[in-house]
């Protein structure tokens, strides 16, 4: 877990109201205490330090069931995208990766099947046109299979003409770009240039064998609603894509965890993730290295998706470089940022209800993690809004 020097003596020392914090934790614990979710872990940070952390529930780790603890590791699914993107930001700032470059200029193997027009920026904003491109995680460490996957992908629509979330496909390409620009494996780059300089030893994208026993195994939770139930609640019917329950449960396999899936395979604690977002506010953490310059962070948080909207919820996409910016009230709540935070709040959530964000106006960052894969999307969404809304109003 993060070094104890990154923890404040008290929440009030960071300007956070203790009663409001307890109300947040009570809400975050609700589904575990009600028996729906097996465990949860939450951390709140400000001014570069953790104000408080809470872990409750029981988890299976390495075949042994025990109480969840503050050093239990959780799979964060698509919240990983911010980590992957932040690695690429370093190379953009160094002039080794251009947003306006065509991907085929840097990865010639990518250009088959009409993909030659795709730009680097479109990969980050989910406008690159191949949201459903398949990729077996274990192909990543087979160079020939990896490049053959890139060659075989086809466009679903013309790049730049629409927004549709790419669950994993575009991030595989970004990881490849990082490897070519940095001349080192993507996993090593994240570890050596981000996690360790920040003093976040439990921020992993690609988990080594000796850490595997610390990960909370994933467990399905609750019953999936019928389509007619969702329609009655005003929730859109989203076609089944690659984010199936079986795909999520594959992260119980050590081999898949070891890959470091760049769009969904990050593994960490809530404390380390909340502190990672503090670093995205300040460029680094107190007493440690400066990883990102202010101009780099401003570039990354610039909304680049214009008027494009989510095809199912019809909300503005509000995409920066691999992150979501809250924007107006409707967009803010639809992505789980809650009702209270500022329009500048940014972050990225993850399957199963993972939450990770920071608000530049209040300086607060939040990470909420669970190993329970809630099958009811509306219940999961309401939980996220409830937690984030309380976290957004923590200041004393």
N, C-alpha and C positions, 0 to 999 in steps of 0.2 A: 504494500500500500504506500501511498505518498508519504514522504518524510514528515515526521511530526512537526517540523519547523513550519510546515504549511498549514497547521491548524491553529486557530485563534484560541486565546485563553477563555473567551466567552463570546457568545453571539453579540452581546451588547458592545463589545470592543470593536465590532465591525459595523455598528449602527443597526443591528437587527433586533427586533422586539422578540423577547423570549416567549411571550404568550402567543403571538402570531406564529412563531416557529412551531410551537407545540400543536397548534391547530393544523398547521400544514402536515406535520408528522402523523397526527391522528387520522387525517384524511388519507394519507398515503398508505397507512396500515390497514385500512378498513377491509379491503378484499381478502387480505391474509387472515385477519381475525375472524372474518365471516366464512372462511374455509374455501373460498373460490381460488385464490392464488396460493402457491406453496410458500413463496417468500418474496420479499422486496428489500431493496436497499436504496437509500436516498441521501443526497448530500447537497448542501447549499453553501455557496462561497461568495466572498466579496473582498475587495482590496487585496486580491492575490492569496487569500487564505480561506480555509474551510471554516465556516461558522459552526456547523454541526453536521452530524451524520447519524443515521439510524438504520439498523438492519434487523429484520424479524423474520421468523418462519423457519422451516426445515427444508433441507436440500439433500439430494443425492449427489455426492462428489466422489468420483473415482470408485463407484460401487458401494460407498458407505454413506448411510443416511445420518445426518447430524444437524444440529442447529446452524442456521446461516450466521455468518460472522462478518465483521467489517472488512476482513481480508478475503472473503469469498469473491471469486471472479464471475462476471456475467457476460454472456454474449449480447452485444448491443445492436446487432443487425444493421439497418440502414443508417443509424447514427454514426457508423463507421465512415460514411461518405465525407463528413467534415474533416476527419483525420486524413483520409486519402487526398482530399482536395488541398488541405493545408500543406502537404508535402510538395505538391505541384506548385503552390504559390511561391515557394522558395526558389524554384527553378525559373519561374516567370520573372521574379524580381531580379534574378541574376542574369537575365537575358539569354538563358539557355532554352527557353520554351516561349513561343509566341502564340498569343491567343488567336491571331488572325491566320496562322499557318494552317494549311490543309494537312490533315492527319497523314495522308499518303506521302507528304514531303519527309516525314519523320519515320513512318512505318510503311514502307512500300508494300508490304504484304497485306495491308489492310484494304487496298484500293479496289479489289475485284468486286464484281456485281454492282457497279454503279455507285460505289461509296466515295468516289474521288472528290466530291465537293464538300464533304464533311470537314468542318473546321474544329480546331482545338476548343474554342469557346463553346461551341454547340455541345460538346461532350459534357461540360459542366452544367449546362442549363437544361438538359433533357430535351433538346430540340434537334438532335442529330439524326433522328429518323429510323433507328433500329431498336425500339424498346423491347422487342420480344426475341432478340438474338440469343440462341442457346449457348451455354458454356458449362461444361462439367468442371467443377472446382479442381479436381485432381489433374486436369489437363494443364494447369498453370505451370507445374514443375516439369512438364515434358515440352521442351522448346518446339519441337516439330508439331505436336498436337496443338499447342497454343496458337501458333501462327496459322495453322490450317483452319482453326476456328475463325480467326479474323478474316481469312480469305473467303470462307463459305457464307458469312453473314450477308443478308440481303436487306434492302431498305423497305420499310413499311409505308413511308411517305417521304416527300422531298425535304431534305434537311433545311431547317430554319423556318419552315412554314407553319409549324404547330408545336405545341408542348404536349408531351406524353411521358409520364414518369418511366425512366429506364431503371428497373430494380437493380440490375447488376451490370448490364452489358457495357455501358459507356465507361464505368469505373475500371473494368478490366483494361480498357484501352489507355486510360489515364495512368494506371499503374505501369503499363508497358512504356509509355512516354517518359515517366519518371526514371525507369530503369535505363533507358537509352540516353537521356540527358544527364543523369548522374553517374552513369557507368558503374552501377552497383545494384544489387537486388532491392526491389521496392521495400520489402520487409526490413532489411538492414537500414535503408535510408530513413524510414520512419523511426526506427529505434535509435539510430545514432544522431540524427539531426533534430528530432522532436522530443521523444519520450525521455531519454536520458539527460539531455541538456536542461530540460524543464524540471528534472527531479521527480519524474513520474514513472517509477519502475514497473507499475502494473498497468501501463497503457500499452497494449499489445495489438499488433495486426500481424498475425502469424505466431501461434503459441508454441513454445518449445516443449519437448516431452516432459521435462522436469516440473512444469507448471500445470500440466493437464489435470491432476487430481484436485486442484483448487476450484475448478469450474463447476458452477451449479448446472446440473443436467436440466434440460428443457422438458416441460411437462404440459400437455394440452389441458386447458381449463374451461369448464362450462360447456354449454351446448351451442352449436351454430344455429342462428335463427333461420327460419324459412323465408323465402323470397317475399311472400305475401306479408309477413310480419315486418320486414324492412320497408316495404312499400308503404305500409300503413303508418310507419313512423317517419316517413318522408326521407328515408335513407336510400341513395341510389344503389342499384344492383351493379356491382363491378364484376366484369368477366374474370373468371379464374385465369390467372397468368402463371408466372413461374414461382410466385411466393405462395406455395402450397404448404399445408401442414407437414407433409413428408419432407419438403425441401428445408423447412425450418428445423425439423427434428434431426436432419442430417448433421447439424452442428453439435450433436452429442457424440459424433465420431471424432476421435483424436486426429485422424488424418485430415479431415476437413478443417478442423480448428487450426491445424498447423499451416495450412495454405495461406491464411491471411486474406480471405476473399475481400478485395478492396471496396466492394459495394455493400458488404454486410457481415464481414467476419471479424470485426474488432472485438476484443475481449478485455474487460477492465473492471475496476471498481467505480462506484459512484463518486467517491472522493477524487480519484484521479481524473475522471471525466469532467466533473465540475471545475477542477483546477485547470484542465486543458482549455476550457472556455474562458477562464480568467486570463490565461495566456493569450487567447484570441482577442481579448479586450486591451491588454497592456503590452503585448509583444513578448512577454516572458513572465516569470514569477519572481517575487522578492528573493534576493540573494542568489539568483541563478542567471543563466545566460539569456540575452535577448535573442529570440529566435526569428521573429518577424518584425520588420520596421513598420512604423505607422502608415506609411504610404502603401505598403503591401496589404495591410489589413483593410484600409479604405477601399482599395481596388477590389478586394475579394467580396466586400459587403455591398458593392454597387449592384443594384437590381438591373439585370441585363435581359430579362424576358419580356419587357415591354408590356403590351396589352394582351399577351397570350394567356389563355386560361386553362385550368384543369378541365379535361373533357367530361368528367363525371359530376363534379361538384360545381363547375362553372365559376370558380373563384380564381382571381388573378394568381398566376404561377409564382410571382415574386421571387425569382431565382437569382442569386448571386453566383459566385464561382463555387459550386458544390454545396452551397448552403441555402437556406430559405430565410427570407427577411419578412418579418411579421406584416408590416404594412397596415392597411385599414382594419377596422374591427372585425369584419367578416373573415378576411384572410387570416387574421391573427388567431381566431378561435378555431377555424377549420383545420389548421395544422397543429393544434394542441398547445399554442402559446398562451392561452387563457385570455381573460377579459381585461386584465389590469396593466400588463406591461406596455412599454412604449412601442410605437410603430417601428423603431429601429431594432427591436429584439431580433436576434438571429440564432439559427441552430439547425438541428436535423433530428427528427424522431426516428424510431425504429419499430419493426414488427413486434407484436406482442405487447406494445404499450410503452416501449422505452422512450424517455424524454431527455433532451439535452439542449440547453439554450443559455444565452447570456443577453442581458439588457444593458446597452451602453449608457442609458440615462440613469438607472438606479445602481449600476455596477454589480448587480446580483447575477449569479449563474446557478443553474439547477441541473442535477442529474438524478433521474429516477429510473431504476432498473428492476426487472423481475424476470424470473425464469418460467413464469406461468404464461402460456400462450393462449390468451383469452380468445375464444372462438366467436364472441359476439362483438362485431365492429363498433356498434353504437355504444355499448357499455364501455368498451375500451376508450372510445373517443371522449365520452363524458368524464371518465376518470382522469384522462390527461388534462382536460380543460379545468376540472376542479383542482387538481394538484397545481397546475401552472398558475391559475388565478390566485391561489393562496400564496404561492412563492413570489408572485409579482408584487404583492402588497406587504412584504415583510419589514420594511424600514421602520425604525422606531420614530 
